[in-house]
Structures are given as structure tokens and as C-alpha cells.
Amino acid sequence: MSRLLDARTSQNASYQQSISSPTPTTPAIFGQVGLQCINPGGSIRVQFTATTTISFPGAATNLAVFIYIVRGTLISDPLVYSATLTLPATAPVGGPTIIPFSVTGSDFNVPAPLNSQLTYSAFISSNSSSPLRVGPESLNAAAYSDF
């Protein structure tokens, strides 16, 4: 039977239009959680969701936004998930197109952390700084064990 070890939320922006930040061309953190895994026993599994909302400028072409989830605090730490959002060819061209970008994933057979805490971080980047991050933005994660 599975046992919940911990669940956490990192909320960067709670509402749509609560931020207006260019999407960086190098990965920047937008969420981080530390999951307490004290005496986990058995295999550890982590399930996570991340969301951000992007405003693409009118008449945008060839724009992509990337989300990366790592086990750790740095973009160079082990990558456990990545996803890409591209502006659909059918998007309206008269003004900005606002698209929510949400991902769900898992990290399976995670080694027990030496300091009893697993840290997961969500990063965002784009191939252009013209897409705006407009909120909401968050990272949620839960750790489970078999014991």
C-alpha cells in the first residue's frame, strides 16, 4: 500500500495577468518545492504538476516555450521532465494569444535523499523573449513510498 510522504505547492503568481514578464531565453526558475521524505522505506515516487500562462504577441511565428522539471535546485541537476508549447498555426493574428501551459509528470524509483528532503524545481525558457508570462504560475508535487 502506498503512503503519502509529503505534498507541497510553490505559487509564483495566483491570477491571470498578475505578472507580465518576458519569457527568458535561458532557463529561469518559476517554482520550487522541498518534499520531506523521512524514513521513506521502499521505492519513492513523486508526482508533479506545473502550470504557467503565456501571452504570445500578435502575428507571432516560430515561437516556442519550454518547461523543465529537475530533481534539485539547478537546471543542470537531473532532468525528470520537459515539455514544449508552440503557438498554433491557427492562432489569431490581430492581437495577443493567451495560452495556459500545464504539465503533469512523475519521477519513479527516486533514491532516498541523504538529508530527508527531495527538491524539485520548475524552469521556463523560450526561443524568444517576446512571449510574456502573465500568470498564473505554480508547481505542485507529492512524494509517495511503498512502505
C-alpha angles and dihedrals in degrees: 000000000000122000125204109234100180143329127203142176130210111196115191097168125008103195140039111264090016090120134027109195129152112246105248122237090222119055114275126186119249101166140020134176133184113211118203110226104176113172093345099174118194124020121339120221125186125199120194144177128195131185138184133163121227129200110206116200120246116273090017118162134182094011121149133179122202132204120198126187116198133184098236138024104284131067086237092061119100110304111225100171141010135177138178130216118197126186108257116245088233094058115128114261100203098083144343119323114217115205128177112224112202129168135187125195147142142226112216131200092012113185114246108260117244092223094043093248129103114197123202124187131192119212131187133199140157140204087242136028092226097089109086126218103226104169168261099114127172146146122211125184139173129191123210134182135197094234 
